[in-house]
């Protein structure tokens, strides 16, 4: 017998229990217990052995949904010496444009984009490091479940010159 169950993306573990219709007829049950879920299809098999030696196999297909949260929790800008250059405005997930200014002769900075949900994929549209003067960098925060994405952009200005 085969069963299908769908769970939300925030469900990372399930417990499988089995109860026989006729308790006196069951000798052994394998496959019950706690299961960690990955995103997508998870297969749990429960095997039941009756007093007559007959085996019955139950397959449970558990589908864990994908994350649909495409928001960042924060954006940080650092120079190669790990000095942080704060955004000129406080971070707000609904604001998709930010400016960070630095006073240094570095030509590259490191940008850290922190997603609200750890399973969200953050991609930089124009590489991990950028050459600077006054240049825009965009983060594509991708959520595969809904094909939804937020594009955050940051303007990084070098005021040393």
C-alpha positions as CSV (number, residue, x, y, z in Angstrom):
1,X,0.0,0.0,0.0
2,X,1.2,3.5,-0.8
3,X,0.3,6.8,0.8
4,X,1.2,10.4,0.0
5,X,1.5,13.2,2.6
6,X,2.5,16.9,1.9
7,X,4.0,19.1,4.6
8,X,5.1,22.7,4.8
9,X,8.7,23.8,4.4
10,X,8.9,24.6,8.1
11,X,8.3,20.9,9.0
12,X,11.8,19.3,9.2
13,X,10.9,16.1,11.1
14,X,8.0,13.7,11.3
15,X,7.1,10.8,13.6
16,X,5.7,7.6,12.0
17,X,3.6,5.4,14.2
18,X,1.7,2.2,13.2
19,X,-1.2,0.6,14.8
20,X,-2.6,-2.8,13.8
21,X,-6.3,-3.4,13.2
22,X,-5.9,-6.7,15.0
23,X,-3.2,-6.5,17.6
24,X,-3.1,-10.2,18.2
25,X,-2.2,-10.8,14.5
26,X,0.9,-8.7,14.4
27,X,4.4,-10.0,15.4
28,X,6.7,-7.3,14.2
29,X,6.6,-3.7,12.9
30,X,9.7,-2.1,11.2
31,X,10.0,1.5,10.0
32,X,8.3,3.5,12.7
33,X,10.0,6.3,14.5
34,X,11.4,9.8,13.8
35,X,12.4,10.9,10.3
36,X,14.3,14.0,9.3
37,X,12.9,15.5,6.1
38,X,14.8,17.0,3.2
39,X,13.0,19.4,0.8
40,X,11.1,17.4,-1.8
41,X,10.3,13.8,-1.7
42,X,11.0,11.6,1.3
43,X,10.2,7.9,1.3
44,X,9.4,6.0,4.5
45,X,8.7,2.2,4.4
46,X,6.9,0.4,7.2
47,X,7.0,-3.4,7.2
48,X,4.5,-5.4,9.2
49,X,4.9,-9.1,9.8
50,X,1.9,-11.2,10.9
51,X,1.7,-14.2,13.1
52,X,1.3,-16.3,10.0
53,X,4.7,-15.0,8.6
54,X,3.0,-12.9,5.9
55,X,4.7,-9.5,5.3
56,X,2.9,-6.3,4.4
57,X,4.8,-3.3,3.2
58,X,3.5,0.3,3.4
59,X,5.2,3.1,1.6
60,X,4.7,6.7,2.8
61,X,5.8,9.4,0.3
62,X,6.3,12.6,2.3
63,X,6.7,15.8,0.2
64,X,8.3,18.7,2.1
65,X,7.5,22.0,0.5
66,X,10.2,24.5,-0.6
67,X,10.8,27.8,1.2
68,X,8.8,30.7,-0.3
69,X,10.5,33.5,1.8
70,X,12.6,35.7,-0.5
71,X,13.5,38.3,2.1
72,X,16.8,39.3,3.5
73,X,17.3,39.8,7.2
74,X,20.4,42.1,6.7
75,X,23.0,43.3,4.2
76,X,26.6,43.9,5.4
77,X,29.5,45.5,3.4
78,X,33.1,44.8,4.4
79,X,36.5,45.9,3.0
80,X,39.3,43.3,2.5
81,X,40.6,44.1,6.0
82,X,37.2,43.2,7.5
83,X,36.2,46.7,8.3
84,X,32.4,47.1,8.1
85,X,30.8,50.0,6.1
86,X,27.2,50.4,7.3
87,X,24.3,51.1,5.1
88,X,23.2,54.7,5.1
89,X,19.7,53.7,6.1
90,X,18.6,51.0,8.5
91,X,17.9,47.7,6.8
92,X,14.2,47.0,6.1
93,X,13.3,43.9,4.1
94,X,10.7,45.8,2.1
95,X,13.3,48.4,0.9
96,X,15.1,46.9,-2.0
97,X,17.8,49.7,-2.5
98,X,20.6,50.6,-0.2
99,X,23.7,52.8,-0.2
100,X,27.0,52.1,1.7
101,X,29.9,54.6,1.6
102,X,33.5,54.0,2.5
103,X,36.7,56.0,2.7
104,X,39.5,53.9,1.6
105,X,41.6,53.0,-1.5
106,X,40.3,49.5,-1.7
107,X,39.0,48.4,-5.1
108,X,36.8,45.6,-3.9
109,X,34.5,44.9,-1.0
110,X,32.7,41.8,0.3
111,X,29.0,41.9,0.6
112,X,27.2,39.6,2.9
113,X,23.4,39.1,2.3
114,X,21.8,37.3,5.1
115,X,18.4,35.6,4.3
116,X,15.5,35.6,6.8
117,X,15.2,31.8,6.3
118,X,18.3,29.6,6.1
119,X,17.0,27.6,3.2
120,X,16.8,30.6,0.9
121,X,19.4,30.8,-1.8
122,X,21.1,34.2,-2.3
123,X,22.8,34.8,-5.6
124,X,24.8,37.9,-6.6
125,X,23.9,38.9,-10.2
126,X,27.2,40.4,-11.0
127,X,29.8,38.3,-9.0
128,X,30.8,38.0,-5.4
129,X,33.2,40.9,-5.4
130,X,32.8,44.1,-7.4
131,X,35.2,46.8,-8.6
132,X,34.3,50.0,-6.9
133,X,33.9,53.7,-7.5
134,X,30.2,54.2,-7.8
135,X,28.8,51.0,-8.8
136,X,25.6,49.1,-8.2
137,X,25.5,45.5,-7.1
138,X,22.3,43.4,-7.1
139,X,21.4,40.4,-5.1
140,X,18.9,38.0,-6.5
141,X,17.2,36.3,-3.6
142,X,15.6,33.2,-5.1
143,X,12.8,31.0,-3.8
144,X,12.2,28.0,-6.0
145,X,8.8,27.0,-4.7
146,X,6.9,30.0,-6.2
147,X,9.5,31.2,-8.7
148,X,9.5,34.3,-6.6
149,X,12.4,36.6,-6.2
150,X,13.4,39.9,-4.7
151,X,16.1,42.0,-6.2
152,X,18.0,44.0,-3.7
153,X,20.5,46.6,-5.0
154,X,23.2,48.5,-3.2
155,X,25.1,51.5,-4.4
156,X,28.6,51.5,-3.0
157,X,30.5,54.8,-3.2
158,X,34.2,55.4,-2.6
159,X,34.5,58.8,-1.0
160,X,38.3,58.7,-0.6
161,X,39.0,60.5,-3.9
